[in-house]
Amino acid sequence: MSKRDRDADRPKRGPAIQAAEHEAAKQRILDQAEAERTPLDDTTQAIPDRQRRRER
């Protein structure tokens, strides 16, 4: 049996490796986004404008 025949019988690993690398990269991006995320509590608090407070 030649090398070509043996290779033809083996399943292709390239697409599986590429899919695993893609999933790992996606997870790294999601983890980074979560780490840099601003908590909702910080974005919903009203901070009065100093100029408006002086006008009253």
Buried (B, 14 or more C-beta within 10 A) or exposed (E): EEEEEEEEEEEEEEEEEEEEEEEEEEEEEEEEEEEEEEEEEEEEEEEEEEEEEEEE
